[in-house]
Amino acid sequence: MLRRFMRLLSYTAIPVGQLCVGPLADAFTVALAAGVVHAAVAVLPLASGAVRRLRHAVPSRRD
């Protein structure tokens, strides 16, 4: 019985947490900071010359 009650509480906490994260992110500008970090991580490998010189190898056909 206690196990079922604990499971119910844990599943109830998920939407409550999701409702709280929006205002918290707005208050602390977490969403903006996360977006900037994500964009930097996506573009940063292009700064390496070795990455820019990579060539695509065409696979050989098997008959």
N, C-alpha and C positions, 0 to 999 in steps of 0.2 A: 504494500500500500504506500509506504513512504517513497519507494522507488518511483512509482507512478506520479506521485505529487511532485517530486524533484524534477522529473522529466517535463511535466507540464510547466513548471516554473521556468525551466531553462528555455523551453520553446517560446514562452511568453516574453522572455527578456529580449529575444532577438528583434522583434519589431520595435520595442521600446528603445533599444540601442540605436536602431536605424533612424528613429524619429529624433533622437537627441544629437546625432552626429551632424546633421545639417546646420542647426543654429551654432553648434560649437565650431564647426569649420568656418562659418561666416564670421564669427566673433574673433577667431584667431587667424584668419586668412590662410588656413591650412590648405584649402583647395587650390588657391593660387600658387602657393609655394610648391605643392605637389605637382601641379601642372608644369611649372618652370623646371623643376628637377627632372620630370619625365621627358620633357622636350630636349633638355640638355643631354641626357643619357642617350636619347635616340639619335642625336646629331653628332655627338662627340666622336664616335668612331670614324667619321668622315674626315676628321682633322689629321688622321694618320695617312701618310703617303703610301704605305704598304697596302692599306685597305683600298685606297683610290686606284691603285695599279692592278688590283685583282682582275683577272679576265675569266670570262665564262667559258668553260670547256664544253664543246659540243659532244654529246655521247655518241659512241660509234653504233652503227646499226647492226643488229644481229639478224642474219638471214636464216 
